[in-house]
Amino acid sequence: MHPNRIDLGLGRAPGTDQQTADAINPNRVKEVYNFPKNVQLLQQYLQDNDDSTNVRAFPGNGTEIPLWILGSSTDSAYLAAQLGLPYSFASHFAPQILLEAIKIYRDNFKPSKQLSAPYVMAGINVIAADDNKHAEFLSTSTKQIFAEIISGKRSPLMPPVDPDKLSFSVQQIAAILHMLKYSFVGDKKRISEQISSFIATTKVDEVIISSNIYDFQERLKSHTLFAELMHNY
């Protein structure tokens, strides 16, 4: 898969609910404090001609796989800057501190062997279709799954429904709108206008997309439409 095909993103969170996270690693809260050291240890394992340890990681040794720091908080921004690594922020579900985190990263960046200048990626939600109405219909799967997360439930991705038939509490609606702030839903024209504004505001170098679309062919279509419009950037 490597070279020049795979980047390795490193984050502190396991990316799931609290109960599952505890099952994966009961000591994860304590391990958070070891995250910076663990990133540096991994860098050591992947580099070539390392004489500082007798431990060798194969087939990773010598591959120098590009590392990214993933984050949804300002802590990750400081770490990525300190280590001189590219930074990917999870604004597709934690939008509230995106701009603050990017500024912290850029202001504190220290050049490294891997990277000479700050490099930022932002996560966004993208649901593209041939027309806005159909895209809004497809987006109801995303809204349903975020409503469940907010309520402490976890179900498989649900099929889309008529947007007028969605039933959420006032609190759920407010939370969903907040979490999905950086969501781009519509046809190519609408999304192109939205993404242009987003890039102008954040000045990110890349975007990485999340598309919670129930039907696989619809998801492929969405990816294709988005890829076509991104050729302009």
Phi, psi and omega in degrees: 000335184241148018266168173064019177236330189235131168256150181252111180268130183243125178223161181280327186273146179282353176076040180209190179283168187297319182295317178293320179299319178294324179291324179293316182208099181298339182260020188297328181298317178291324183293340178306321183289341179267359186302311179302318179294321181293325176297314180295325177295319178296319176303319180296317181295329184272348182277168183260151175055047178271114181260005185275352181211156176273353180280131177234133181252110179247141006272015183289328185306124177087355182282336180052042180302130180299128179259143171240149169263124176264147180197158172225021180214171179286338177302316181293328178296316178296319182294313180300320179294316182297320183271355180067042181246154175296154190233128178242120185255138186275060181285355177286347173220350179228068189282344195296331183241022180304307185294322178296316181296318179298317180296316178301314181299311183292321182290332186251007186295135175242122181303148181224180177299324182281326191215130183266341182214158181303145179216120189239136172241142177237136176278133178223156174267129180230126173226104183250145178210177182292334178218159185296322183297317180291323178297319178296323176298312180297327184290348180294337175296317178298315182296322179295318183289326177289325177297322178292319179300316180298326182274001180081017178251157176221115179234161172301158179305132185261152179295155179290157179226170174301124182306329181288346182261000176292138181232104179235154174286165178301320180294319178296317180299315181297317181292318180297313180299324179291312183291331183259028181304315181262064177240134184241107188234124178153197176275180185298323181296311181296314182294323179300318178294319181293315183290328177297317179294319180297314181293322178296324181283315187268334184056037178290153180274332180213159167238149173236134190252147171244129182228093179278077181248127189294314183275129185298317181294324176295324178294317177300318179298317178299314179299319181296313179298318180293319178299321181296316181286334180284351175297343181279354185249000000 
